[in-house]
Amino acid sequence: MCQIYNPETALKPLIKWPGGKEKELEFIFPNAPNKINNYYEPFVGGGSVFMAFTANKFFINDKSNELINLYQFISKKDALFYKWANEIENAWKNTLSYASSIGLESLFISFRNNEIDSKELKNKIENFVKENEHDILNNLPDSFSINNNIFISEVKTNLVRKLQRMKKLELEKWILPDEDVKANIETAFMSALYMYFRHLYNDKDVHQNKELYTAIFLFIRNYTYSGMFRYNDAGEFNVPYGGTSYNSKTLDSKFNYYQSEKVINKFSHTKIENLDFEEFFKKNEPQENDFVFLDPPYDSEFSTYAQNHFTKDDQARLANYLCNECKAKWMMVIKATPYILSLYENKGLNIKQFDKTYTVSFMNRNDKQAEHLIIMNYNEEIDMQEKLFA
């Protein structure tokens, strides 16, 4: 199949993922082979490239169990997964509706005007939550009775913090408009609900229920701050809620997209694996007229996303397979480092470069303007070549 990329009609990625290549499609497509039989991607991530390409069959893989479970459930239109996902979505909508109607703004105004101090504020919030605990928990579906005391505890904590922070900001700057006060109170509740689901996400017992765990994984991915995924030394996910701008966000359109005919049709021609890349290629061997796209983890000290490590030895294994065993045409997009260049330079490969701007980076471990490489084992007549890679 010939490759024509139209941003307006191309299928979109299924999930936001670190290092996603949606913005790089304008570089990738002009360099892709003119005709492709089958498509292979061993590090599929959010699927930006996989979803945009056309082929007879697709073979995709990733080491992330959570991600591959999501793909499998979408592929099968799994009813139990969507049951849990919709219940989480309903809890989100219910909580926002409740938070916007309770009228706690008057409590903040009393605190703003020094009619009550911080200790009294905390006592009043604790009393409010105790008196309204049933109504607060009623925003959760009956099936979410697991550790819902965490939700109550987070509501108390978040309300106290938000109201204290608002007063501090007002003392430093200016009086907040009424709508901002209300939005911050809503955020306290939404952050509390997010923290509750984050707790469930880190609960090993919940992991046993794949459909529930994957639904929570999808929720967390969409509501975590800037889409970041980070774990502490105990292996627990610890990124906070995305903030006020996420309060009214819903996943309705995403669920509709997942269940759309065009996505389900795509997956009807797709084999999904959860293997080491070398095992994936041994089990599904690309042939001469096929195309392999690779977006491996970068060669840096920070090459672990979602607790899946990718070491220099793994980079060397990958280079050995591509340069010595792969029969198909392949393209890799990767950050330029001395080590990566040492693996692929002087091997008769077609290597190009471009710059990419990161919107978010962890602890400045990636340069803000990092040079990236497109490495290919083929040469094609590329339209707009000089313009794209001048």
Helices and strands as residue ranges (DSSP letters): G 22-24, H 25-28, G 29-31, E 38-41, H 48-52, E 57-61, H 65-76, H 79-99, H 105-112, H 118-131, H 133-137, H 149-172, H 178-201, G 206-208, H 210-223, G 225-227, G 244-246, H 252-258, H 261-268, E 270-273, H 277-283, E 291-294, E 304-305, E 308-309, H 312-324, E 329-335, H 338-344, E 350-357, E 369-376, H 385-388
